[in-house]
Amino acid sequence: MSLHVDVGALAKVMPAGFILWGVRPRCRSWIEWGDGRCRGRVRLTARSIQGGTWTDVSAAEHRRAAEATRDALKAMQAPEPADLEHPGGDPMCNNYRLAVPANAIGDVFRDLERPLRFEGGSVPNLKPREDIKIGQTAPIVVMDEEGPLLTQTRWAWKGPGGRPVFNFRSDGRRFAGSRRCLIPADGFYEFTAAQPGHSRKTKWLFQDVERPWFWIAGVVRDDAFAMLTTEPGDQVRPFHDRQVVVLPLGAALDWLDLQKPEAQLLTADAGVRLAVTQVYPPPL
């Protein structure tokens, strides 16, 4: 398989003084990586800057750089089919909804003393949307050099074989080298088998018990975003064996700036209590 490495992102998690060259004819070694589900390898060379000159590093330093590189590559690897949610089966969270004005999103960051900027410079008119679907464009918040930015981005990038990657497993992963994002939502949907007398699947809406809206944690790749998933909480477990990572509004910078460990943030118990409502068929 081929592996595309974001060298700029990788440099942030490499040990100080080491640089990765993704494709270079005279590289000295290969680094192989794998997690039992997919494998790959890239050429790399590790060098150290000493007194303004490039010098070859020792074998121990090379090995240390290789280990750090391997860990970073695993954190940023393109998802294989095993990383997708239920390949060939029932997908999870392939619809969500948003009825939150842009100024309300901005208020969250104002309270956090990190003013939100808007793509294009003016506050957009975010029309209420009952069903945002895979492949559609939706607002997300990313962090750039100037701070948090609200931008319109497509949901789902193309994965292996052209399949859309709209959910991405967070379990055991590190995201320091990823472009993290927040997806504002006031509800997400899950689907179960059709009830007797109905041809369409039963549709369930999950919302925050205490607040009118929340964040879904995500990552951006190839100018598109995907939602992170984790083991389900008590409310979602009867409907699906996975759930999207839902964060309270005040945790915006915890994820965008990665102010807390991933293992603490990317769980079903991250501070949002969910309630479920049957949407279709309408309850009697």
C-alpha positions in Angstrom: 0.0 0.0 0.0 1.1 3.6 -0.5 1.4 6.0 2.5 1.2 9.7 2.2 3.1 11.4 5.0 2.3 15.0 6.1 5.9 15.9 6.8 5.0 19.2 8.6 2.6 17.4 11.0 5.1 14.6 11.5 7.9 17.0 12.4 5.8 18.2 15.4 5.9 14.8 17.0 9.4 13.8 16.1 12.2 14.1 18.6 14.0 17.5 18.5 16.7 17.6 15.8 15.3 14.8 13.6 13.7 15.2 10.2 11.8 12.7 8.1 12.2 12.6 4.3 9.2 10.7 3.0 10.5 9.8 -0.5 14.2 10.3 -1.2 16.3 8.2 -3.5 19.3 8.0 -1.2 17.6 7.3 2.1 19.5 4.9 4.3 16.8 2.6 5.7 13.2 1.4 5.6 10.8 1.7 8.6 8.1 -0.9 8.6 4.9 -0.4 10.6 1.8 -2.4 11.2 -0.9 -3.1 13.8 -2.1 -6.5 12.8 -4.6 -5.1 10.3 -2.6 -3.3 7.8 1.1 -2.8 7.0 3.3 -0.4 5.2 6.8 1.0 5.0 8.5 4.3 4.1 12.1 5.2 3.5 13.6 7.5 6.0 16.8 9.1 7.0 17.6 10.5 10.4 20.2 13.3 10.7 21.2 15.6 13.5 22.0 19.3 13.3 25.2 20.1 15.3 26.9 23.5 15.0 25.0 24.3 11.8 26.1 21.3 9.9 24.5 18.0 9.0 26.1 14.9 10.5 25.0 11.3 10.5 23.6 10.2 13.8 24.6 7.2 15.8 22.9 3.9 15.5 21.1 4.4 18.8 19.8 7.8 17.8 18.7 6.4 14.4 16.8 3.7 16.2 15.2 6.2 18.6 14.1 8.3 15.6 12.8 5.3 13.8 10.7 4.3 16.8 9.2 7.8 17.1 8.6 7.8 13.4 6.8 4.5 13.5 4.5 5.7 16.3 3.8 8.9 14.5 3.0 7.1 11.2 0.6 4.8 13.0 -1.2 7.8 14.4 -1.6 9.4 11.0 -2.0 6.3 8.8 -4.7 6.3 6.2 -7.6 4.1 7.4 -7.8 0.6 6.1 -11.2 -1.2 5.8 -10.7 -2.6 9.3 -10.7 1.0 10.6 -14.0 1.8 9.1 -17.2 1.2 11.1 -18.9 -2.0 10.1 -17.5 -2.4 6.5 -20.1 -4.1 4.5 -22.6 -3.9 7.4 -24.7 -1.3 9.0 -22.9 2.0 9.2 -23.1 4.2 12.3 -24.0 7.9 12.5 -24.4 8.6 8.8 -26.8 11.5 9.5 -26.8 14.3 12.0 -28.5 17.6 12.4 -27.6 21.2 13.2 -29.9 24.1 14.1 -27.3 26.4 15.7 -26.6 29.9 14.6 -23.1 30.9 13.9 -23.0 33.6 16.5 -23.9 31.0 19.2 -20.9 29.0 18.0 -18.8 32.2 18.3 -20.1 32.8 21.8 -18.5 29.6 23.0 -15.0 30.7 21.9 -15.6 34.2 23.2 -16.3 32.7 26.7 -13.0 30.8 26.3 -11.2 34.0 25.4 -10.2 32.6 21.9 -12.4 34.6 19.4 -13.8 32.6 16.6 -13.1 33.7 13.0 -15.4 33.0 10.1 -14.3 31.9 6.6 -14.9 34.8 4.3 -14.7 37.3 7.1 -18.4 37.7 7.9 -20.7 35.7 10.2 -22.5 33.2 8.0 -26.2 32.4 8.0 -26.3 28.7 9.0 -29.7 27.5 8.0 -31.2 24.8 10.2 -30.6 21.3 8.7 -32.6 18.3 9.9 -30.4 15.8 8.0 -26.8 16.4 7.2 -25.6 13.4 5.1 -22.4 11.9 4.0 -20.8 13.8 1.2 -22.5 17.1 2.0 -20.7 20.2 3.1 -21.2 21.4 6.7 -19.6 23.8 9.2 -16.7 22.7 11.3 -14.2 24.5 13.5 -10.5 24.0 13.0 -7.4 25.7 14.5 -4.9 27.5 12.4 -2.1 29.9 13.0 -4.5 32.7 13.9 -6.8 30.7 16.1 -10.2 28.9 15.8 -11.8 29.2 12.4 -15.3 28.2 11.3 -15.2 26.8 7.8 -17.5 24.8 5.4 -16.1 21.3 4.7 -17.2 18.1 3.0 -18.1 15.2 5.2 -16.1 12.1 4.3 -12.9 11.7 2.4 -12.2 8.8 0.0 -10.7 5.8 1.5 -9.3 2.6 0.0 -11.2 1.6 -3.1 -12.9 5.0 -3.2 -15.2 4.2 -0.2 -16.2 7.2 1.9 -14.5 7.5 5.3 -17.1 9.3 7.5 -16.3 7.6 10.8 -12.8 6.9 12.1 -11.9 4.8 15.2 -10.2 6.7 17.9 -9.4 3.7 20.2 -5.7 3.7 21.2 -4.7 6.3 18.7 -2.7 9.5 19.1 -3.8 12.6 17.2 -1.1 15.1 17.9 0.0 15.0 14.2 -3.6 15.2 12.9 -5.6 18.2 11.9 -8.3 18.1 14.6 -11.8 19.6 14.2 -15.0 20.2 16.0 -18.3 19.4 14.4 -21.2 21.4 15.9 -24.4 19.4 16.2 -27.6 19.4 18.2 -28.3 15.8 17.5 -27.1 12.7 15.7 -29.0 9.7 14.4 -28.7 5.9 14.7 -30.8 3.3 12.8 -32.1 -0.1 13.8 -34.1 -2.7 12.0 -37.5 -1.7 10.5 -40.4 -2.3 12.7 -43.3 -4.6 11.7 -45.3 -3.0 8.9 -42.6 -0.5 7.9 -40.1 -0.8 5.1 -37.7 1.9 6.3 -35.3 1.4 9.3 -36.2 2.8 12.7 -34.6 6.2 13.2 -33.4 7.4 16.6 -32.2 10.9 17.6 -29.6 11.4 20.3 -29.4 14.8 22.0 -27.7 16.4 25.0 -30.0 16.3 28.1 -28.5 19.5 29.6 -27.6 21.7 26.6 -29.2 22.6 23.2 -26.1 21.5 21.3 -22.7 19.9 21.5 -19.5 19.1 19.6 -18.6 15.9 17.8 -14.8 15.3 17.7 -13.3 14.9 14.3 -10.3 15.0 12.1 -9.7 16.6 8.7 -7.9 15.0 5.8 -7.9 15.7 2.0 -10.2 18.8 2.6 -12.9 16.6 4.2 -13.7 15.6 7.8 -14.6 12.4 9.6 -16.2 11.8 13.0 -14.2 10.0 15.6 -15.8 7.0 17.3 -15.4 5.1 20.5 -17.0 2.4 22.6 -20.7 3.2 23.2 -22.1 4.7 26.4 -25.2 3.4 28.2 -27.6 5.3 26.0 -26.2 4.3 22.6 -25.2 0.7 23.4 -28.7 -0.8 22.9 -28.7 0.7 19.4 -25.1 0.3 18.2 -21.8 -1.2 19.3 -20.0 2.1 18.5 -20.7 5.8 19.0 -19.4 9.1 17.9 -17.2 11.0 20.4 -19.4 13.8 21.8 -17.8 16.7 23.7 -19.4 19.4 25.9 -19.1 23.0 24.6 -16.5 24.0 27.2 -14.1 21.2 25.9 -13.6 22.9 22.6 -10.0 23.9 23.2 -9.2 20.6 25.0 -9.6 18.9 21.6 -8.4 21.6 19.2 -5.3 22.3 21.2 -5.1 18.8 22.6 -4.9 20.1 26.2 -5.9 16.8 27.6 -4.8 13.2 26.7 -6.8 11.5 24.0 -7.7 8.6 26.4 -9.4 11.2 28.6 -11.2 13.1 25.9 -12.2 10.4 23.4 -14.7 8.4 25.5 -18.4 8.0 25.8 -18.1 9.7 29.3 -16.6 13.0 28.2 -19.2 15.1 29.9 -22.3 14.9 27.8 -25.4 13.0 28.9 -27.5 11.8 26.0 -31.2 11.2 25.7 -32.8 9.3 22.8 -36.0 9.9 20.9 -37.7 7.8 18.3 -38.0 9.8 15.1 -39.3 7.2 12.6 -41.8 5.8 12.7 -43.3 8.5 14.9 -44.3 6.9 18.3 -48.0 6.5 18.9 
